[in-house]
Amino acid sequence: MNILLIAVGGFFGAIARYFIAKKLPSISTFFVNMTGSFLLGFLMGVMPPSKWSLLLGVGFLGSYTTFSTFKVEIIHQFREKKWKPALAYMFLSYFGGILLAFFGYMSGLRL
């Protein structure tokens, strides 16, 4: 049952990411990683681990966010010698993701 919940969540997370990539092609990876960080933090704050956290956290948000694409984009920027944009993207993604996860967690605790 747990595998099915993760698979269903992953299916919808991948579709959501696909549509966001079509609507926001230049910032889609950053957008999904930042919103996903906030939402996963929120989910952790609002509910204890459960079947819902498997469906939404592991499945949907695990498929929705993308750490590997982020890494490839950084490598491309470095190869093109775009040092400042690459470093800014790394800084904003790492620290912005942590901050948004924290704010999401705190928001979830307040509900």
ROTOR-290664 format. One record per residue (C-alpha): residue number from 1; x, y, z; chain. Coordinates in pm, whole numbers. Layout:
N
num:c1:c2:c3:cadena
NUM:X:Y:Z:A
...
//
This chain:
111
num:c1:c2:c3:cadena
1:0:0:0:A
2:282:242:87:A
3:445:190:-254:A
4:116:263:-427:A
5:74:589:-231:A
6:426:699:-324:A
7:370:604:-690:A
8:41:795:-714:A
9:195:1100:-548:A
10:498:1077:-776:A
11:277:1057:-1084:A
12:100:1381:-997:A
13:418:1554:-880:A
14:589:1481:-1212:A
15:289:1614:-1405:A
16:283:1932:-1194:A
17:655:1983:-1256:A
18:608:1931:-1629:A
19:337:2198:-1649:A
20:543:2443:-1446:A
21:842:2383:-1676:A
22:619:2470:-1973:A
23:482:2787:-1808:A
24:808:2910:-1650:A
25:1088:2762:-1863:A
26:1366:2992:-1744:A
27:1300:2957:-1370:A
28:1109:2631:-1338:A
29:1377:2435:-1149:A
30:1430:2716:-901:A
31:1054:2765:-862:A
32:972:2398:-799:A
33:1263:2355:-558:A
34:1168:2663:-355:A
35:794:2592:-344:A
36:866:2225:-278:A
37:1096:2316:13:A
38:826:2531:169:A
39:554:2271:114:A
40:761:1983:253:A
41:846:2192:561:A
42:479:2280:597:A
43:378:1915:566:A
44:629:1817:834:A
45:497:2086:1065:A
46:128:2024:1014:A
47:116:1646:1047:A
48:308:1357:1196:A
49:445:1093:958:A
50:150:908:808:A
51:10:769:486:A
52:-54:1128:379:A
53:310:1218:424:A
54:404:924:200:A
55:160:1036:-68:A
56:237:1407:-50:A
57:590:1429:90:A
58:775:1132:-54:A
59:559:1084:-365:A
60:432:1419:-486:A
61:703:1652:-355:A
62:981:1401:-417:A
63:880:1391:-783:A
64:790:1759:-805:A
65:1126:1891:-686:A
66:1451:1818:-863:A
67:1795:1829:-713:A
68:1962:1660:-1010:A
69:1837:1913:-1266:A
70:1956:2191:-1038:A
71:2306:2038:-1036:A
72:2315:2004:-1416:A
73:2207:2367:-1458:A
74:2490:2478:-1228:A
75:2741:2273:-1428:A
76:2620:2435:-1752:A
77:2660:2782:-1605:A
78:3014:2702:-1488:A
79:3106:2556:-1828:A
80:2982:2876:-1990:A
81:3192:3073:-1740:A
82:2885:3240:-1590:A
83:3041:3246:-1244:A
84:2824:3508:-1076:A
85:2488:3372:-1191:A
86:2599:3018:-1099:A
87:2709:3119:-750:A
88:2396:3328:-695:A
89:2177:3040:-809:A
90:2358:2799:-576:A
91:2338:3037:-280:A
92:1970:3122:-332:A
93:1874:2759:-392:A
94:2055:2612:-92:A
95:1987:2880:164:A
96:1652:2987:20:A
97:1535:2625:28:A
98:1640:2584:389:A
99:1472:2910:490:A
100:1151:2826:306:A
101:1143:2476:455:A
102:1184:2633:800:A
103:908:2890:737:A
104:683:2616:600:A
105:751:2400:905:A
106:676:2687:1143:A
107:357:2770:951:A
108:245:2408:970:A
109:305:2398:1345:A
110:77:2698:1392:A
111:-222:2522:1234:A
//
